Amino acid sequence: MNREEIEKLLESAYSKAEYDYLFLKAEKEQAFFNCIWEISEDMPDSRAWRLLWILDHATEKNNTFIFPILDKLYQNVIKTKNESYIRQGMKLLMRCPIIEKYITDLLDLSIEWMNNQKAKISTQAFGLEFFYQVCKIYPEMAPELVAYIDDILERSPSAGYRIRLNQIREALLKANGAF
């Protein structure tokens, strides 16, 4: 399929069966996966996140197709303000090892996201998850994350977010000897 055919297919997909076809094709064919990514790059983030959703489904079992786009994906997630794009982009990023050169920028955003009570829960949770993954690389950062978690817990977060905050807090305290 060429790009024009893929774009027509994407525009006409509405049913679960049609999306399942797109998921499977992107899972099996690197060229199709890459074309979906390229099309998403030419769209505003407010529309591109739907294509990342296809790539997300395609990489649930095998993340290897993500690696060629990883640098650009980090850059896009760091620059976007669209929370749907952040959610889908972070799902893809969290399937891969963290790239060192993006830790600082994405960690700053993650702290902002996880503390922003007006942000979508998914954005808050992905900020938390990224910070937690960074703490696995740099355990000396765990006390800082625990302090943020304690502060967030005092603000009565949603039930699901509170559960994950507590799980991560307990894991950090256990792994780091309760500081």
C-alpha positions as CSV (number, residue, x, y, z in Angstrom):
1,M,0.0,0.0,0.0
2,N,1.2,3.5,-0.8
3,R,0.7,6.5,1.5
4,E,-2.4,7.7,-0.3
5,E,-4.1,4.3,0.0
6,I,-3.2,4.2,3.7
7,E,-4.6,7.7,4.3
8,K,-7.8,6.7,2.6
9,L,-8.0,3.6,4.7
10,L,-7.4,5.6,7.9
11,E,-10.1,8.1,6.9
12,S,-12.7,5.4,6.3
13,A,-12.0,3.2,9.4
14,Y,-14.8,3.3,11.9
15,S,-15.7,-0.2,13.0
16,K,-13.9,-2.4,15.4
17,A,-13.1,-4.8,12.7
18,E,-11.5,-2.1,10.6
19,Y,-9.3,-0.9,13.5
20,D,-8.4,-4.5,14.3
21,Y,-7.2,-4.8,10.7
22,L,-5.1,-1.6,11.1
23,F,-3.6,-2.8,14.4
24,L,-2.7,-6.2,13.0
25,K,-1.2,-4.8,9.8
26,A,0.9,-2.2,11.8
27,E,2.0,-5.0,14.1
28,K,3.2,-7.3,11.2
29,E,4.5,-4.8,8.7
30,Q,7.3,-2.3,9.5
31,A,6.6,-0.3,6.3
32,F,3.0,0.1,7.2
33,F,3.9,1.1,10.8
34,N,6.4,3.6,9.5
35,C,3.9,5.1,7.1
36,I,1.3,5.5,9.9
37,W,4.0,7.3,11.9
38,E,5.0,9.5,8.9
39,I,1.3,10.5,8.4
40,S,1.0,11.3,12.1
41,E,4.0,13.6,11.8
42,D,2.2,15.7,9.2
43,M,-0.9,16.2,11.4
44,P,-1.6,18.5,14.3
45,D,-1.2,16.6,17.6
46,S,-4.9,16.9,18.2
47,R,-5.4,14.5,15.3
48,A,-2.1,12.6,15.3
49,W,-2.7,10.9,18.7
50,R,-5.3,8.6,17.0
51,L,-2.6,7.3,14.8
52,L,-0.3,6.8,17.8
53,W,-3.2,4.8,19.2
54,I,-2.8,2.4,16.3
55,L,0.9,2.2,16.8
56,D,0.3,1.6,20.5
57,H,-1.9,-1.5,19.7
58,A,0.6,-2.7,17.2
59,T,3.4,-2.7,19.7
60,E,1.7,-4.3,22.7
61,K,3.5,-7.6,22.2
62,N,6.7,-6.4,20.5
63,N,8.2,-3.0,20.7
64,T,10.9,-3.3,18.0
65,F,9.1,-1.1,15.5
66,I,9.2,1.8,18.0
67,F,13.0,2.1,18.1
68,P,13.5,3.9,14.8
69,I,11.0,6.6,15.8
70,L,12.0,6.8,19.4
71,D,14.1,10.1,19.2
72,K,11.4,11.9,17.3
73,L,8.7,10.5,19.6
74,Y,10.5,11.9,22.7
75,Q,10.8,15.3,21.0
76,N,7.2,15.3,20.1
77,V,6.0,14.4,23.5
78,I,8.2,17.0,25.1
79,K,6.9,19.8,22.9
80,T,3.2,19.0,22.8
81,K,0.5,20.4,25.0
82,N,-2.1,17.9,23.7
83,E,-2.9,15.5,26.5
84,S,-4.2,12.8,24.2
85,Y,-0.9,12.9,22.3
86,I,1.0,12.8,25.6
87,R,-1.0,9.7,26.7
88,Q,-0.4,7.8,23.5
89,G,3.1,9.0,23.1
90,M,4.0,8.1,26.7
91,K,2.5,4.6,26.3
92,L,4.9,4.0,23.4
93,L,7.9,5.6,25.3
94,M,7.3,3.5,28.4
95,R,7.6,0.3,26.3
96,C,11.2,1.1,25.6
97,P,14.4,1.8,27.6
98,I,14.7,5.5,28.6
99,I,17.0,7.5,26.4
100,E,19.4,9.4,28.6
101,K,19.5,12.6,26.7
102,Y,15.8,13.2,27.2
103,I,15.6,12.4,30.9
104,T,16.0,16.0,32.1
105,D,13.4,17.5,29.8
106,L,10.8,14.8,30.2
107,L,11.4,14.5,34.0
108,D,10.7,18.2,34.3
109,L,7.4,17.8,32.4
110,S,6.6,14.6,34.4
111,I,6.8,16.5,37.7
112,E,4.6,19.2,36.2
113,W,2.1,16.6,34.9
114,M,1.9,14.5,38.1
115,N,1.3,17.6,40.2
116,N,-1.2,19.3,37.9
117,Q,-4.6,18.6,39.4
118,K,-6.3,20.0,36.3
119,A,-4.5,17.5,34.0
120,K,-6.1,14.3,32.9
121,I,-5.5,11.4,35.2
122,S,-3.6,9.6,32.4
123,T,-1.2,12.5,32.0
124,Q,-0.7,12.6,35.8
125,A,-0.1,8.9,35.9
126,F,2.4,8.8,33.0
127,G,4.3,11.6,34.7
128,L,4.5,9.5,37.9
129,E,5.4,6.3,35.9
130,F,8.2,8.1,34.1
131,F,9.7,9.5,37.3
132,Y,9.5,6.1,38.9
133,Q,11.4,4.5,35.9
134,V,14.0,7.3,36.3
135,C,14.3,6.3,40.0
136,K,15.2,2.8,38.9
137,I,18.1,4.2,37.0
138,Y,19.0,6.8,39.6
139,P,17.9,5.5,43.0
140,E,19.2,8.6,44.7
141,M,16.2,10.4,43.2
142,A,13.7,8.2,45.1
143,P,13.4,10.5,48.2
144,E,12.4,13.3,45.9
145,L,9.7,11.2,44.3
146,V,8.4,10.0,47.7
147,A,8.2,13.7,48.8
148,Y,6.1,14.5,45.7
149,I,3.9,11.5,46.2
150,D,3.3,12.4,49.9
151,D,2.3,15.9,48.8
152,I,0.0,14.7,46.1
153,L,-1.6,12.2,48.5
154,E,-2.5,15.1,50.8
155,R,-4.6,16.7,48.0
156,S,-7.0,13.7,47.7
157,P,-6.2,12.5,44.2
158,S,-8.6,10.2,42.3
159,A,-8.9,6.6,43.7
160,G,-6.9,5.0,40.9
161,Y,-4.2,7.5,41.0
162,R,-4.0,7.3,44.8
163,I,-3.6,3.5,44.5
164,R,-0.7,3.8,42.0
165,L,0.9,6.6,44.1
166,N,0.8,4.3,47.2
167,Q,2.2,1.3,45.2
168,I,5.1,3.3,43.9
169,R,5.7,4.9,47.3
170,E,5.9,1.4,48.9
171,A,8.1,0.0,46.2
172,L,10.5,3.0,46.5
173,L,10.7,2.7,50.3
174,K,11.3,-1.0,50.2
175,A,14.0,-0.8,47.5
176,N,15.8,2.1,49.2
177,G,15.6,1.0,52.8
178,A,13.0,3.6,53.8
179,F,15.7,6.2,53.4
